[in-house]
Amino acid sequence: MMQKLKQFEFVTIIALVTSLSALAIDAMLPALGSITEELSLVDPNRAQLVISFIFIGMSIGQLIYGPLSDARGRKGPLQLGLVIFICGSLISALSKDFEVMLFGRLLQGLGAASTRVVTTAIIRDYYSGEQMAKVISLVMMIFVIVPALAPTVGQIILAHYNWRAIFYLLMSLGFIGLAWFYFRMPESLAKSKRRDFSFENIKNASIETLSHKSAMAYTLASGLIFGAFIGYLTSSAQIFKDVFDQEENFPILFGTLALSIGSASFANSRLVMKHGMKNLTLKALNSLSLLAISYLLIASIFSLNSNLILFLLYMLCSFFCIGILFGNFNALAISPLGHIAGIATAIISSIQTFVFLILGTTIGQLYNYSVYPLVIGFLVLSLSSNIIIRKMAR
């Protein structure tokens, strides 16, 4: 096995390929209105499927790349995924109707699934425990900064071209990630540690993962919190346009809030070494619930549902908590399953995606020209996540 890269380049390349999926989501947010108009969608909420379908593809793909990466090594499956992502971008760019574009988005998700599953397995190949959480947090910091700028990039492209150009940009970035990973990233899984790609091995590893009570607790809790975040993601453009009349400033406001997650991920990379993952996770969940309760009370009592400053303060604090949770949840879930990291990551990621796709889409579809469905979603899901951790996790 080749010597691994220095941590800076390792974190950067992992963050780049991982951020492609987030970039493919966030860069499209300013374009949902244009897509609705050009493709003649009657219900504007239907445009949210542009976001949902990439997650459907990811939930399917994750179950494939995990076992494949345990059997064939990490590089090949990830590179295959990037090729599929590039093809999906091209199909979406050339689509003439909404259904074809959704098929392209499905392929994008199918390809992007490799970046989520395989990169986590690569990190687990090299690191464990708090050190793993630190590296994941550093990856998350870059991962968030890139898509935080994505709506602005999307808006700039829309000002000069149209929404199809965004897909061409994604295709180009996919090529860059593919080339950088191919030439610079060493294979992290030695041949002696690979497992045969057989139904028996997949079944045994799946049973072990699903029966690990602590891993499943953090998986489900993560899915719930991601669900709240996806609810925001799918409805954010409509909220800033309809509730706060901030359509033109949407990319700036979205990026500012997203950077709060990045700053939390950076803080977590330092704090986790001192305070431990589980302790930080519980504190973040408690804070997330208290913030939602406080916002609902203040907004209701003082009729401040459409007060932009109050909403931004609430979301900045909530996203900081979510930034603490993202890296720790994944590390806590996969840490005890390092010997089957590929399959375990696939199952964990697939369950997370299935849970947050349903919950996030539901919250988005409940949008009613107010922020209350979103905030209530944050409250209910953070409380549920807290209960699961305290009851099930060791």
C-alpha positions as CSV (number, residue, x, y, z in Angstrom):
1,M,0.0,0.0,0.0
2,M,1.3,3.4,-0.9
3,Q,2.2,5.9,1.8
4,K,-0.8,8.1,2.6
5,L,-0.9,11.8,1.7
6,K,0.0,14.5,4.2
7,Q,-3.1,15.5,6.2
8,F,-3.7,18.8,4.4
9,E,-3.9,17.3,0.9
10,F,-5.7,14.3,2.2
11,V,-8.4,16.4,3.9
12,T,-8.7,18.7,0.8
13,I,-9.1,15.9,-1.8
14,I,-11.6,14.0,0.4
15,A,-13.5,17.3,0.9
16,L,-13.5,18.1,-2.8
17,V,-15.0,14.8,-4.0
18,T,-17.4,14.7,-1.0
19,S,-18.6,18.3,-1.6
20,L,-19.7,17.5,-5.2
21,S,-23.1,16.1,-4.0
22,A,-23.7,19.2,-1.8
23,L,-22.6,21.5,-4.6
24,A,-25.0,19.7,-7.0
25,I,-27.8,20.4,-4.6
26,D,-27.0,24.0,-3.4
27,A,-26.0,25.5,-6.7
28,M,-29.4,24.5,-8.1
29,L,-31.4,26.2,-5.4
30,P,-31.5,29.7,-7.1
31,A,-32.5,27.9,-10.4
32,L,-35.7,26.2,-9.1
33,G,-37.8,29.1,-10.2
34,S,-36.3,29.1,-13.7
35,I,-36.7,25.4,-14.0
36,T,-40.4,25.7,-12.9
37,E,-41.0,28.3,-15.6
38,E,-39.0,26.7,-18.5
39,L,-40.2,23.2,-17.9
40,S,-43.8,24.4,-17.3
41,L,-44.4,23.0,-13.8
42,V,-47.8,23.9,-12.5
43,D,-47.0,23.4,-8.8
44,P,-43.9,25.3,-7.7
45,N,-43.4,22.8,-4.8
46,R,-42.8,20.1,-7.4
47,A,-39.5,21.8,-8.3
48,Q,-38.3,20.5,-4.9
49,L,-38.0,17.1,-6.5
50,V,-34.8,18.4,-8.2
51,I,-33.3,18.2,-4.7
52,S,-35.1,15.0,-3.6
53,F,-34.1,12.9,-6.6
54,I,-30.4,13.2,-6.0
55,F,-30.9,11.8,-2.5
56,I,-33.0,8.9,-3.9
57,G,-30.0,8.0,-6.1
58,M,-27.6,8.3,-3.2
59,S,-29.7,6.0,-1.0
60,I,-29.6,3.3,-3.8
61,G,-25.9,3.8,-4.7
62,Q,-24.7,3.6,-1.1
63,L,-25.7,-0.1,-0.9
64,I,-23.6,-0.9,-3.9
65,Y,-20.4,1.0,-3.3
66,G,-19.9,-0.2,0.3
67,P,-19.5,-4.0,-0.5
68,L,-17.7,-3.1,-3.7
69,S,-15.1,-1.0,-1.9
70,D,-14.5,-3.8,0.7
71,A,-13.9,-6.3,-2.1
72,R,-12.1,-4.2,-4.8
73,G,-10.4,-1.5,-2.8
74,R,-11.4,2.1,-2.4
75,K,-10.2,3.8,-5.5
76,G,-12.0,1.9,-8.2
77,P,-15.5,2.2,-6.9
78,L,-15.1,5.9,-6.1
79,Q,-13.8,6.6,-9.6
80,L,-16.7,4.7,-11.1
81,G,-19.1,6.8,-9.0
82,L,-17.5,10.0,-10.3
83,V,-17.9,8.8,-13.9
84,I,-21.6,8.2,-13.3
85,F,-22.0,11.6,-11.6
86,I,-20.5,13.2,-14.7
87,C,-22.9,11.3,-17.0
88,G,-25.9,12.4,-14.8
89,S,-24.8,16.0,-15.0
90,L,-24.6,15.8,-18.8
91,I,-28.1,14.2,-19.1
92,S,-29.6,16.9,-16.8
93,A,-27.9,19.7,-18.8
94,L,-29.3,18.4,-22.1
95,S,-32.8,17.5,-20.8
96,K,-35.9,19.0,-22.5
97,D,-38.5,17.9,-20.0
98,F,-38.7,17.6,-16.2
99,E,-38.8,13.8,-16.1
100,V,-35.5,13.4,-18.0
101,M,-33.8,16.0,-15.8
102,L,-35.0,14.0,-12.8
103,F,-33.4,10.9,-14.3
104,G,-30.1,12.8,-14.6
105,R,-30.4,13.9,-11.0
106,L,-31.0,10.3,-10.0
107,L,-27.8,9.3,-11.8
108,Q,-26.0,12.2,-10.1
109,G,-27.1,10.9,-6.8
110,L,-26.1,7.3,-7.8
111,G,-22.6,8.5,-8.6
112,A,-22.3,10.9,-5.7
113,A,-23.1,8.0,-3.3
114,S,-19.6,6.7,-3.9
115,T,-18.0,9.9,-2.6
116,R,-20.0,9.6,0.7
117,V,-19.5,5.9,1.3
118,V,-15.9,5.4,0.1
119,T,-14.4,8.5,1.5
120,T,-15.8,7.7,5.0
121,A,-14.3,4.2,4.6
122,I,-10.9,5.7,3.5
123,I,-10.9,7.9,6.6
124,R,-11.7,4.9,8.8
125,D,-8.9,2.9,7.1
126,Y,-6.4,5.5,8.5
127,Y,-8.0,6.9,11.7
128,S,-10.2,5.9,14.6
129,G,-11.9,7.4,17.7
130,E,-11.5,11.1,18.4
131,Q,-8.8,11.4,15.8
132,M,-11.3,10.2,13.2
133,A,-13.9,12.7,14.4
134,K,-11.2,15.4,14.1
135,V,-10.4,14.5,10.5
136,I,-14.1,14.2,9.6
137,S,-14.7,17.7,11.1
138,L,-11.9,19.2,9.1
139,V,-13.4,17.6,6.0
140,M,-16.8,19.0,6.9
141,M,-15.4,22.4,7.3
142,I,-14.2,22.5,3.7
143,F,-17.2,20.5,2.6
144,V,-19.5,23.3,4.0
145,I,-17.5,26.2,2.7
146,V,-17.7,25.0,-0.9
147,P,-21.5,24.6,-1.1
148,A,-22.0,27.7,1.0
149,L,-20.8,29.6,-2.0
150,A,-22.7,27.4,-4.4
151,P,-26.0,29.5,-4.5
152,T,-24.0,32.6,-5.3
153,V,-22.2,30.7,-8.1
154,G,-25.6,29.5,-9.3
155,Q,-27.0,33.0,-9.2
156,I,-24.0,34.4,-11.2
157,I,-24.4,31.7,-13.8
158,L,-28.1,32.4,-14.1
159,A,-27.4,36.1,-14.6
160,H,-25.2,35.3,-17.7
161,Y,-26.4,32.0,-19.0
162,N,-29.2,29.6,-17.8
163,W,-29.7,26.8,-15.3
164,R,-28.2,24.2,-17.8
165,A,-24.8,25.9,-17.4
166,I,-24.8,24.9,-13.7
167,F,-24.8,21.2,-14.8
168,Y,-21.9,21.8,-17.1
169,L,-20.0,23.3,-14.2
170,L,-20.7,20.3,-12.0
171,M,-19.6,18.0,-14.9
172,S,-16.3,19.9,-15.1
173,L,-15.7,19.7,-11.3
174,G,-16.4,16.0,-11.5
175,F,-13.6,15.6,-14.0
176,I,-11.2,17.6,-11.8
177,G,-12.1,15.4,-8.8
178,L,-11.7,12.2,-10.8
179,A,-8.2,13.2,-12.1
180,W,-7.0,14.5,-8.7
181,F,-8.1,11.3,-6.9
182,Y,-6.7,9.0,-9.7
183,F,-3.3,10.6,-9.7
184,R,-2.8,11.5,-6.1
185,M,-4.8,9.4,-3.7
186,P,-3.2,6.0,-2.7
187,E,-5.2,2.9,-2.2
188,S,-6.0,2.7,1.5
189,L,-7.2,-0.9,1.7
190,A,-4.5,-3.5,1.4
191,K,-5.4,-6.6,-0.6
192,S,-4.9,-8.8,2.6
193,K,-7.8,-6.9,4.3
194,R,-10.2,-7.1,1.4
195,R,-13.4,-9.3,1.7
196,D,-14.8,-11.3,-1.1
197,F,-17.7,-9.8,-2.9
198,S,-20.2,-12.5,-1.9
199,F,-23.7,-12.6,-0.7
200,E,-22.6,-14.5,2.5
201,N,-20.0,-11.8,3.4
202,I,-22.5,-9.0,2.7
203,K,-25.2,-10.7,4.7
204,N,-22.9,-11.3,7.7
205,A,-21.5,-7.7,7.7
206,S,-25.0,-6.4,7.3
207,I,-26.3,-8.4,10.2
208,E,-23.4,-7.3,12.4
209,T,-24.0,-3.6,11.5
210,L,-27.8,-3.7,11.9
211,S,-27.5,-5.6,15.3
212,H,-24.9,-3.1,16.7
213,K,-27.2,-1.1,19.0
214,S,-25.0,1.8,19.5
215,A,-24.1,2.2,15.8
216,M,-27.8,2.1,14.9
217,A,-28.7,4.6,17.5
218,Y,-26.3,7.2,16.1
219,T,-27.4,6.3,12.6
220,L,-31.1,6.9,13.3
221,A,-30.3,10.1,15.3
222,S,-28.2,11.4,12.4
223,G,-31.0,10.7,10.0
224,L,-33.4,12.7,12.1
225,I,-31.1,15.7,12.3
226,F,-30.3,15.5,8.6
227,G,-34.0,15.4,8.0
228,A,-34.5,18.7,9.7
229,F,-31.6,20.1,7.7
230,I,-33.0,18.8,4.4
231,G,-36.3,20.3,5.3
232,Y,-34.6,23.7,5.4
233,L,-32.6,23.0,2.2
234,T,-35.7,22.1,0.1
235,S,-37.7,25.1,1.3
236,S,-35.1,27.8,2.0
237,A,-35.4,29.5,-1.4
238,Q,-39.2,29.8,-0.9
239,I,-38.8,31.0,2.7
240,F,-36.4,33.8,1.9
241,K,-38.5,34.8,-1.1
242,D,-42.0,34.6,0.3
243,V,-41.7,35.2,4.0
244,F,-38.8,37.7,4.1
245,D,-38.8,39.2,0.6
246,Q,-35.1,38.4,0.2
247,E,-35.0,36.6,-3.2
248,E,-32.1,38.7,-4.5
249,N,-30.1,38.3,-1.3
250,F,-30.8,34.6,-0.9
251,P,-27.3,33.4,-2.0
252,I,-25.6,35.7,0.6
253,L,-28.0,34.7,3.4
254,F,-27.8,31.0,2.5
255,G,-24.0,31.1,2.4
256,T,-23.7,33.0,5.7
257,L,-25.9,30.4,7.5
258,A,-24.0,27.5,5.9
259,L,-20.7,28.9,7.1
260,S,-22.0,28.6,10.6
261,I,-21.9,24.8,10.1
262,G,-18.3,25.1,8.8
263,S,-17.2,27.1,11.8
264,A,-18.8,24.5,14.1
265,S,-17.0,21.7,12.3
266,F,-13.7,23.5,12.8
267,A,-14.5,24.1,16.5
268,N,-15.5,20.5,16.9
269,S,-12.1,19.3,15.5
270,R,-10.5,21.0,18.5
271,L,-13.2,20.4,21.2
272,V,-13.7,16.7,20.5
273,M,-10.2,15.9,21.5
274,K,-10.8,17.5,24.9
275,H,-14.5,16.7,25.7
276,G,-15.2,13.6,23.7
277,M,-17.8,12.9,21.0
278,K,-20.8,11.7,23.0
279,N,-20.6,14.6,25.5
280,L,-20.5,17.2,22.7
281,T,-23.3,15.5,20.8
282,L,-25.7,15.5,23.8
283,K,-24.9,19.2,24.5
284,A,-25.6,20.1,20.9
285,L,-28.9,18.2,20.8
286,N,-30.1,19.9,24.0
287,S,-29.2,23.3,22.6
288,L,-30.9,22.6,19.3
289,S,-34.2,21.8,21.1
290,L,-34.0,24.8,23.4
291,L,-33.3,27.1,20.4
292,A,-36.4,25.9,18.6
293,I,-38.6,26.3,21.7
294,S,-37.3,29.8,22.3
295,Y,-37.8,30.9,18.7
296,L,-41.4,29.5,18.6
297,L,-42.3,31.3,21.9
298,I,-40.7,34.6,20.9
299,A,-42.1,34.6,17.4
300,S,-45.6,33.7,18.5
301,I,-45.8,36.1,21.5
302,F,-44.4,39.1,19.7
303,S,-45.8,38.3,16.2
304,L,-42.2,38.1,14.7
305,N,-42.8,35.3,12.3
306,S,-41.5,37.5,9.4
307,N,-38.7,39.1,11.3
308,L,-35.5,38.3,9.3
309,I,-33.0,39.2,12.1
310,L,-34.7,36.9,14.6
311,F,-34.8,34.0,12.1
312,L,-31.2,34.5,11.0
313,L,-30.0,34.5,14.7
314,Y,-32.0,31.3,15.3
315,M,-30.7,29.5,12.2
316,L,-27.1,30.6,12.9
317,C,-27.2,29.1,16.4
318,S,-29.0,26.0,15.2
319,F,-26.6,25.4,12.3
320,F,-23.7,25.7,14.7
321,C,-25.2,22.8,16.7
322,I,-25.8,20.8,13.6
323,G,-22.1,21.4,12.6
324,I,-21.1,19.8,15.9
325,L,-23.4,16.9,15.3
326,F,-22.5,16.0,11.6
327,G,-19.0,14.8,12.2
328,N,-19.5,13.2,15.5
329,F,-22.6,11.2,14.5
330,N,-20.8,9.6,11.6
331,A,-17.7,8.9,13.6
332,L,-19.7,7.4,16.5
333,A,-21.7,5.2,14.2
334,I,-18.8,3.8,12.1
335,S,-16.0,3.7,14.7
336,P,-16.8,0.2,16.2
337,L,-17.2,-1.3,12.7
338,G,-13.8,-0.5,11.2
339,H,-13.2,-4.1,10.1
340,I,-16.2,-3.9,7.8
341,A,-16.0,-0.2,7.1
342,G,-17.2,-0.3,3.5
343,I,-20.4,-2.3,4.0
344,A,-21.1,-0.7,7.4
345,T,-20.7,2.8,5.9
346,A,-23.0,1.8,3.0
347,I,-25.7,0.5,5.3
348,I,-25.4,3.4,7.8
349,S,-25.4,6.0,5.0
350,S,-28.4,4.3,3.2
351,I,-30.5,4.3,6.4
352,Q,-29.6,7.9,7.1
353,T,-30.5,8.9,3.6
354,F,-33.8,7.0,3.7
355,V,-34.8,8.6,7.0
356,F,-33.8,12.1,6.1
357,L,-35.2,11.9,2.6
358,I,-38.7,11.1,3.9
359,L,-38.6,13.6,6.8
360,G,-36.9,16.4,4.9
361,T,-39.2,16.1,1.9
362,T,-42.2,16.0,4.3
363,I,-41.1,19.2,6.0
364,G,-40.5,20.9,2.7
365,Q,-43.9,19.9,1.3
366,L,-45.5,21.3,4.5
367,Y,-44.2,24.7,3.7
368,N,-47.2,27.2,4.1
369,Y,-45.6,30.6,3.6
370,S,-44.3,30.6,7.2
371,V,-41.3,29.3,9.0
372,Y,-43.3,27.4,11.6
373,P,-43.3,24.0,9.9
374,L,-39.5,24.1,9.6
375,V,-38.9,25.2,13.2
376,I,-41.4,22.7,14.6
377,G,-39.6,20.0,12.5
378,F,-36.3,21.0,14.1
379,L,-37.8,20.8,17.5
380,V,-39.5,17.4,17.1
381,L,-36.5,15.8,15.3
382,S,-33.9,17.1,17.8
383,L,-35.9,15.8,20.8
384,S,-36.4,12.4,19.1
385,S,-32.7,12.2,18.3
386,N,-31.9,13.0,21.9
387,I,-34.2,10.3,23.2
388,I,-32.7,7.7,20.8
389,I,-29.1,8.5,21.9
390,R,-29.9,8.3,25.6
391,K,-32.0,5.1,25.3
392,M,-29.9,3.1,22.9
393,A,-26.3,4.3,22.7
394,R,-23.6,3.0,25.0
